[in-house]
Structures are given as C-alpha cells and as structure tokens.
Amino acid sequence: MHGKATLILTDKDTGRVVKQIDEHNMVTNALNNIFSLPPQIAYDKSSKHIFDGFLPMYENTLKGLVLFSETIPENANDYMLGGKYPVLATAGDAYSGTDAMRGTFNASSSGEIENGYRFVWDFAPEKAVGTIKALSLTNRLLGNRGNLSLAGADSSYMINPSDLANGGNNSSVPLLSGTGTFFLQKGKNTFYSYVTGNPFIKILRYRIPDPLGLKICDTTSGVLENETQINLGFATSTNTSQAFYDPKTERLYCGLFTYETVNSVRYFKYRYAVINPVTCEKDYETDYITTSVPHYTNAKFAFYNGKMYVFDSNFIIYVCSLSGAIESTINLGLNAINGFLTIDGKLAVDCKFTSSGRRSIYIFDEPNTPLMQYTSAYRPIETDMVKPPYCLAGYGTTIYIMLRTDYLATINNLSSPLEKTDQHALQVRYEITNE
C-alpha cells in the first residue's frame, strides 16, 4: 500500500489556507503481523473468523490518526507506540467533545477512491495546538483515545480478538485452554482445525487471504475449503478423550484415556489414533495400552516428537514411549498443572509452582516464563511468544491473547514542522492506494 498525507492549516476567521504540506509515508510491519495470525487464535469453531473484525481495513485497522510533536524513527519493525513518542493529538471516529487532544472524523469527505480510500479528520482551532513533526495511521480505538493520560490502565490499549470476530461478543481467546480448538497452521494461508465427535473427529481446512496481498477495501474473510470426518475406531467424549497436535511430526493424536486396576492400584490405560490432518488419513491406531503410570482423573496428555507426556496427582510428569513404557520423569516441584501446549514448535506445560504463585509456562529445556494472573484488569505480559501487536495478558485466572491497538501502521515524518495555534483549524487528509 502507498499513502499520501496532506495537512491543511487554515485561518479560523477567514478560512484562508495558511500552509499546506504533502508527505508520503512508509508502511511498517504492523499490518503484516496483524494478519499473520498466531496459530492459537487462527480459528475457533464457535466464532466467525477473526478477519471479520479487521476487514475492510478502513473501518477499524487503519481508521486512527496520531500526530506527534517529534519525528519518529523510520523503522518498519519499531511500530509499537508504548509511550515512547510524544503524542500531540489523535483522531478516530466522529467526536464533538472538549478533549483538546482529539480530532473528529469527517465522514462526508472520507470514502473510497480509485484503487484505495481517503481518510479525512478535522481539528478545531482549540485542538492539537503545538508543533506537528510526524503523523501515523493506527487503529480506530487508539485514535479515539485523545488524551492518553485520561484513558486509564494499559487495558485500554487491548481488545480480545474474538470480540472483533463476534461483533462485540464477550467471549475470549485464552491461550492456555487445555488442548484448545486450533492446532495447525500449514502453509502460508491455510489453517486446520478439529471438532471431536463420537466416534469420530472432523478436520476443517480454512483458506485465508495472503497478508501481503490484502487491499484496504477488501472484505474477503476466511473460507472453509474442506470438512472431512474420520472414524477413530473408538468412542470419544469430552470427558475421557483428548486431542493433541505434535508440530514435530505434524500429526494429530486422538486419545481415549481410562484406567486398569492392578493389585488395588489404578494405572493409565489408553488407546490412540494418529491423524494426518493434511491428507485426512488415519496413519495408525492402537488397541488399549496399559502403562505403569499412576492414574489421575484430571490428567492431560501430550504426544510430542515420538513420546507421550502425562502427569499424576503429585504433578510429576512421566515421559513414555508410544508403547507405554516409562522412560523418564520430570519433577519441577509443581503445585498445579493445567495442561500441555506447544509454542513455536516447542513443548511446554501450563503450571503453577506454588499455590499462591503466578501461573507459568515452563518450556522444556528452556527457562520458564512467568505469566501473571489474578489481576482485576487486563495487563500485558512481557514475552516473545507472540508477535506484536498481539500480546499475552493476564486477567483473573486465565492468560489471554489480545491485540494491542497502539501500533503505528504508517510513519510520515514531515519535511518541515507545522506550527498550529488556536487561531488555526487543521484538516488531515490521508489517501491510501493499493500498489
């Protein structure tokens, strides 16, 4: 995309144009990373695709404006605002309030143009007073913030991606949700999801737009390309069966867990099927296997790189061969385990180290990353697990994936500063065209 910003300063009494500046922009990597969805939130079987809340881009994703009193580094990867740069004013939707740091959207002058879209925002004489040295397009919600110091906690920057997908539904996108409903991003624009049944599993394949090929007025969303039902050979239910995708072998393991009593002691008894989600073929199916792992009703399992991981009531993790033999144990001294997950192709455990401690993700063979919880408002968590503008945030007893709205999608440094006083009205026109 290519952008051109025009800033027009007029005398408030005569309407005479005092100064006009035309500047072309650079596009950061914010948009590309927004549409390159984290696999954990690719698709939820109970909601529309997340793209529905992002497209067309002129409605939410780019309908915000930020004016800066200093120049901004023109670095495509340095696009998160995060309080690093002095904000003079913002604009998003139509606004008639008194906040001196907030402009208003001019709907009558805005709209689709040939091969693109034109945004127009107006700032009254008493608004955005100061020196303007740079401007950026951002999310509509950040544009609506105006005076950042009045906007409250960090949670004002964040939204649940599923809120966008469901048009305001209060459902959430928890990262740590047991086995989850998303398991694979295969190829650049294809996501696979699964739905369990009895005695089958259903593989859903979706096609989404190429992030680099999206245009500002596109409304194309994800498309369900294929739906295949696979007979597992054994009964399944939400209470006794689990599914786990192994990114190492690129296979989905569907297991049925029960127990067998030997000398009054219960041990795990299970069977599993191995599914190739791309071809929708069942590669392998076992009969029941009895292990020497003590049975624990609330245990979860993981199949990873040719091994099975499961834990007992003391939260000791057993590493077993696929034939059920115990090969090793891992004792982290944990107080609780909520389940296993994979992050960037690595196996991790969602756990707590103490009863009152923080919820944590422990990546095997790497330092654990503490994640906070039990907070009264969403708070961002410092982590490299997801790429900005996505972030992890703690709230209550759950860790969520959220979208930060304080990103800079474009950067326009003015060739010369624009001085605005309370004797001037300012109009900013921003035309985005598709290359």
VOGU-3710 file (C-alpha; in Angstrom, 3 decimals, decimal comma):
1> mhgkatlilt> 0,000/0,000/0,000  1,051/3,558/-0,665  -0,027/6,534/1,422  -0,087/10,273/0,933  -0,855/12,655/3,809  -1,977/16,236/3,245  -2,094/18,658/6,177  -4,014/21,890/5,550  -3,794/24,741/8,049  -6,448/27,459/7,686
11> dkdtgrvvkq> -7,128/30,766/9,441  -10,083/30,263/11,776  -11,644/33,649/10,900  -11,141/33,873/7,133  -10,783/30,230/6,147  -7,712/31,171/4,139  -5,130/28,409/3,698  -2,090/29,379/5,741  0,036/26,357/4,953  -0,279/23,018/3,190
21> idehnmvtna> 2,116/20,082/3,496  2,081/16,920/1,382  4,014/13,921/2,646  4,360/10,311/1,559  4,557/7,531/4,105  6,423/4,356/4,868  4,392/1,258/5,803  5,539/-0,633/8,886  5,229/-4,366/9,524  2,277/-3,884/11,872
31> lnnifslppq> -0,367/-4,826/9,306  1,533/-7,862/8,099  1,828/-9,138/11,666  -1,828/-8,438/12,438  -2,938/-10,601/9,533  -0,286/-13,277/10,172  -2,379/-14,691/12,969  -0,882/-16,605/15,887  -1,886/-20,253/15,316  -3,537/-20,329/18,745
41> iaydksskhi> -6,243/-17,918/17,572  -6,476/-18,941/13,946  -9,972/-20,353/14,163  -12,482/-21,053/16,852  -15,240/-23,469/15,907  -17,775/-21,341/17,828  -16,983/-17,968/16,226  -16,529/-16,279/12,900  -13,056/-15,802/11,571  -11,060/-13,084/13,259
51> fdgflpmyen> -10,520/-11,352/9,912  -14,180/-10,333/10,005  -13,243/-7,731/12,602  -10,201/-6,463/10,723  -11,646/-6,046/7,220  -12,145/-3,764/5,491  -9,112/-2,076/6,963  -10,604/1,404/6,718  -13,266/0,548/9,326  -11,025/-0,362/12,268
61> tlkglvlfse> -7,465/-1,334/11,437  -6,402/1,983/9,848  -9,131/4,414/10,953  -6,974/6,079/13,588  -4,585/9,025/13,335  -1,775/10,052/15,686  0,004/13,422/15,500  3,461/13,656/17,066  5,477/16,632/18,287  8,748/14,861/17,427
71> tipenandym> 9,973/12,869/14,446  9,622/9,062/14,592  12,360/6,575/13,681  11,521/5,180/10,244  11,992/1,577/11,242  9,465/-0,915/9,864  9,886/-3,141/12,927  9,610/-0,367/15,518  5,870/0,164/15,263  4,553/-0,145/18,823
81> lggkypvlat> 3,822/3,245/20,376  4,037/2,198/24,027  4,532/5,754/25,302  7,895/6,074/23,523  6,995/9,129/21,437  5,310/12,415/22,462  1,705/12,400/21,224  0,202/15,767/20,345  -3,273/14,588/19,355  -5,241/11,651/17,975
91> agdaysgtda> -8,374/11,171/15,874  -10,613/8,231/15,099  -14,399/8,401/14,930  -16,579/11,488/14,838  -16,123/13,473/18,058  -17,796/16,602/19,437  -16,321/16,644/22,954  -13,889/19,044/24,590  -10,722/16,937/24,760  -8,096/19,216/23,214
101> mrgtfnasss> -6,095/16,197/22,065  -8,808/14,637/19,950  -9,958/15,466/16,425  -13,059/14,284/14,586  -13,666/12,066/11,578  -15,082/13,865/8,548  -17,390/11,218/7,087  -18,689/13,387/4,224  -15,180/13,939/2,817  -13,942/10,404/3,505
111> geiengyrfv> -14,646/7,369/1,374  -13,429/5,028/-1,316  -11,333/6,467/-4,120  -9,921/4,855/-7,227  -7,835/1,896/-6,049  -7,961/2,975/-2,423  -9,537/5,002/0,377  -9,389/8,605/1,635  -9,497/9,389/5,362  -10,249/12,961/6,458
121> wdfapekavg> -10,007/14,241/10,033  -10,630/17,789/11,299  -9,099/19,553/14,298  -10,834/22,711/15,560  -8,689/25,752/16,483  -8,533/24,743/20,150  -7,484/21,171/19,274  -3,966/19,790/18,580  -2,239/23,071/19,431  1,534/22,743/19,114
131> tikalsltnr> 4,257/21,692/16,694  3,499/18,743/14,410  6,556/16,876/13,166  5,156/13,440/12,299  1,911/11,510/11,897  0,848/7,887/11,623  -2,180/5,796/10,834  -3,217/3,466/13,629  -6,190/1,541/14,981  -9,514/3,362/15,297
141> llgnrgnlsl> -9,625/2,674/19,034  -6,287/4,358/19,664  -7,460/7,281/17,553  -10,457/7,609/19,877  -8,282/7,895/22,969  -7,307/11,539/22,686  -5,589/12,481/25,936  -3,727/9,275/26,760  -3,257/10,280/30,386  -7,040/10,284/30,853
151> agadssymin> -7,559/6,899/29,257  -6,705/4,773/32,300  -4,842/1,499/32,561  -2,951/-0,430/29,938  -6,068/-2,473/29,260  -7,390/0,487/27,269  -4,850/-0,458/24,629  -6,063/-4,033/24,267  -9,020/-5,908/22,852  -9,906/-9,570/22,688
161> psdlanggnn> -9,519/-10,685/19,064  -12,683/-12,762/19,382  -14,595/-9,627/20,343  -13,841/-8,417/16,856  -14,743/-11,727/15,275  -18,078/-11,920/17,091  -19,038/-8,299/16,684  -18,813/-7,436/20,378  -19,448/-10,817/21,931  -17,691/-11,042/25,296
171> ssvpllsgtg> -16,106/-14,390/24,595  -12,345/-14,581/24,981  -9,297/-16,041/23,301  -7,469/-17,854/26,090  -4,001/-19,103/25,250  -3,989/-21,709/27,986  -7,166/-23,654/27,366  -6,181/-27,301/27,612  -5,979/-28,880/24,190  -7,752/-25,970/22,522
181> tfflqkgknt> -9,590/-25,974/19,224  -6,767/-24,883/16,926  -3,777/-26,978/16,178  -2,053/-26,221/12,936  -1,033/-23,550/10,510  0,047/-25,428/7,439  1,361/-23,277/4,648  1,164/-19,551/4,415  -2,592/-19,174/4,111  -4,118/-22,399/5,391
191> fysyvtgnpf> -5,351/-23,246/8,862  -6,613/-26,583/10,107  -8,997/-27,034/12,994  -10,710/-30,025/14,515  -14,011/-30,886/16,146  -14,385/-34,088/18,178  -17,435/-36,305/17,982  -18,463/-39,870/18,745  -16,664/-41,942/17,483  -15,070/-39,557/15,005
201> ikilryripd> -13,009/-36,432/14,605  -13,771/-33,815/11,991  -10,918/-31,951/10,288  -11,725/-28,451/8,999  -9,467/-26,715/6,490  -9,716/-22,949/6,019  -8,157/-20,654/3,458  -7,413/-17,059/4,418  -6,130/-14,131/2,358  -2,423/-13,596/1,808
211> plglkicdtt> -1,484/-10,885/4,343  0,809/-9,189/1,831  -1,903/-9,205/-0,837  -4,696/-7,582/1,170  -6,062/-4,258/-0,059  -7,523/-1,511/2,042  -11,117/-2,041/0,862  -11,033/-5,854/0,814  -13,785/-7,611/2,730  -12,621/-11,146/1,946
221> sgvlenetqi> -12,610/-13,351/5,001  -11,609/-16,926/5,696  -13,270/-19,626/3,659  -13,974/-23,172/4,802  -12,447/-25,175/1,962  -12,908/-28,690/3,197  -14,515/-30,661/6,016  -13,610/-34,333/6,498  -14,962/-36,732/9,100  -12,601/-39,521/10,207
231> nlgfatstnt> -13,708/-42,599/12,100  -11,354/-43,119/15,048  -12,302/-46,678/15,802  -13,216/-45,942/19,413  -15,792/-43,888/21,264  -14,935/-40,332/22,246  -16,374/-37,846/24,687  -15,259/-34,506/26,075  -14,640/-36,077/29,488  -12,496/-39,035/28,521
241> sqafydpkte> -10,785/-38,177/25,254  -8,253/-35,594/24,251  -6,514/-34,469/21,107  -3,027/-33,020/20,790  -1,210/-31,772/17,714  2,507/-32,560/17,526  4,309/-29,931/15,423  7,413/-32,127/15,207  5,703/-34,999/13,405  2,862/-32,833/12,019
251> rlycglftye> 0,293/-35,320/13,273  -2,817/-35,055/15,395  -3,058/-37,622/18,201  -6,551/-38,528/19,410  -6,557/-40,478/22,647  -9,085/-42,210/24,865  -7,901/-42,436/28,476  -9,250/-44,767/31,135  -7,638/-46,950/33,800  -6,911/-50,525/34,768
261> tvnsvryfky> -6,690/-51,729/38,364  -3,748/-53,973/39,255  -3,358/-55,112/42,893  -5,804/-52,400/44,000  -3,766/-49,693/42,239  -5,098/-47,799/39,224  -2,842/-47,286/36,218  -3,419/-45,441/32,962  -4,972/-47,434/30,177  -5,352/-45,729/26,832
271> ryavinpvtc> -5,561/-46,065/23,108  -4,898/-43,516/20,428  -5,163/-42,844/16,724  -2,707/-40,812/14,650  -4,251/-38,497/12,064  -2,562/-36,721/9,167  -4,625/-33,505/9,124  -3,483/-32,535/5,645  -4,488/-35,753/3,882  -7,168/-36,614/6,494
281> ekdyetdyit> -5,841/-40,160/6,662  -5,530/-42,249/9,808  -1,885/-43,297/9,895  -2,092/-45,547/12,910  -4,460/-46,854/15,566  -3,640/-48,796/18,729  -5,580/-51,178/20,842  -5,629/-50,468/24,571  -2,225/-49,974/26,223  -1,687/-50,241/29,965
291> tsvphytnak> 1,195/-48,244/31,390  2,787/-48,195/34,829  1,892/-44,507/35,249  -0,420/-43,960/38,254  -3,871/-42,952/37,062  -5,015/-39,383/37,763  -8,538/-38,378/36,776  -7,668/-34,757/35,896  -4,513/-35,516/33,929  -3,863/-34,173/30,449
301> fafyngkmyv> -1,524/-35,660/27,919  0,736/-34,582/25,098  2,252/-36,503/22,209  5,442/-34,799/21,150  8,356/-35,930/18,993  7,620/-39,635/19,392  6,965/-39,516/23,153  3,900/-39,307/25,348  3,783/-36,915/28,302  1,306/-37,333/31,160
311> fdsnfiiyvc> 1,254/-36,376/34,838  -0,029/-37,869/38,076  -1,772/-36,395/41,133  1,564/-35,187/42,516  2,184/-33,300/39,243  5,159/-35,429/38,338  5,430/-35,616/34,561  6,057/-39,027/33,016  7,794/-39,289/29,650  6,722/-42,539/27,993
321> slsgaiesti> 7,395/-44,306/24,746  4,406/-44,642/22,445  4,118/-48,243/23,615  3,527/-47,019/27,174  6,911/-47,749/28,801  8,134/-45,068/31,226  11,456/-43,648/30,001  11,948/-40,812/32,454  10,176/-38,494/34,895  10,248/-34,719/35,299
331> nlglnaingf> 9,657/-33,289/38,760  9,514/-29,494/38,764  8,019/-29,304/42,240  4,755/-28,000/40,783  1,627/-27,132/42,704  -0,700/-27,431/39,704  -0,735/-28,382/36,047  -3,465/-27,130/33,742  -2,248/-28,907/30,628  0,347/-29,090/27,883
341> ltidgklavd> 0,729/-26,831/24,859  3,219/-26,104/22,112  4,693/-22,675/21,468  6,761/-22,036/18,362  7,086/-25,790/17,910  8,307/-26,373/21,477  6,556/-28,401/24,148  5,561/-26,537/27,300  3,466/-27,099/30,404  0,910/-24,641/31,767
351> ckftssgrrs> 1,523/-24,768/35,514  1,861/-23,086/38,896  4,923/-23,504/41,055  3,175/-22,600/44,320  -0,461/-22,438/45,409  -0,419/-18,631/45,548  2,127/-18,140/42,788  1,809/-16,866/39,283  0,548/-19,031/36,504  3,568/-20,019/34,461
361> iyifdepntp> 4,545/-21,574/31,200  7,513/-23,879/31,516  9,136/-24,649/28,180  11,015/-27,895/28,487  14,799/-27,474/28,218  14,432/-23,684/28,449  13,977/-21,219/31,315  10,384/-20,935/32,434  8,495/-17,761/31,622  6,298/-16,494/34,481
371> lmqytsayrp> 2,886/-15,191/33,484  0,855/-13,195/35,963  -2,773/-13,728/36,810  -5,330/-12,802/39,487  -5,421/-9,171/38,384  -8,543/-7,004/38,276  -7,815/-5,642/34,808  -6,035/-6,900/31,718  -2,308/-6,317/31,946  0,199/-7,008/29,158
381> ietdmvkppy> 2,846/-9,640/29,811  6,374/-9,292/28,518  7,049/-12,285/26,289  8,350/-13,288/22,885  5,702/-15,976/22,469  3,512/-13,895/20,159  4,469/-11,067/17,822  3,205/-7,531/18,392  0,644/-6,076/18,031  -0,585/-9,325/19,636
391> clagygttiy> 0,338/-9,788/23,269  -0,333/-12,020/26,222  -2,377/-10,506/29,017  -3,296/-11,778/32,459  -6,794/-11,406/33,873  -8,352/-13,410/36,677  -7,155/-16,990/36,410  -6,530/-17,044/32,676  -3,853/-15,890/30,269  -5,302/-14,382/27,088
401> imlrtdylat> -4,013/-13,474/23,651  -5,059/-9,898/22,957  -4,461/-7,241/20,324  -2,747/-4,016/21,290  -4,204/-1,079/19,383  -1,240/1,263/19,971  0,575/0,314/16,770  1,825/2,590/14,016  0,787/1,190/10,644  2,461/4,024/8,740
411> innlssplek> 5,041/6,687/9,578  5,125/10,138/7,975  7,879/12,469/9,144  7,208/15,993/7,878  9,921/17,675/5,829  9,306/20,810/7,881  7,418/21,243/11,179  3,843/22,505/11,114  3,045/25,052/13,812  -0,617/25,025/14,824
421> tdqhalqvry> -2,045/27,653/17,153  -5,563/28,265/18,474  -6,010/30,672/15,548  -5,846/27,795/13,059  -8,083/24,909/12,061  -6,355/21,798/10,763  -7,535/19,190/8,315  -5,594/15,986/7,705  -6,325/14,035/4,529  -4,798/10,613/4,208
431> eitne> -5,125/8,701/0,955  -4,168/5,035/0,893  -3,887/3,374/-2,501  -3,062/-0,221/-3,342  0,208/-0,819/-5,135
//
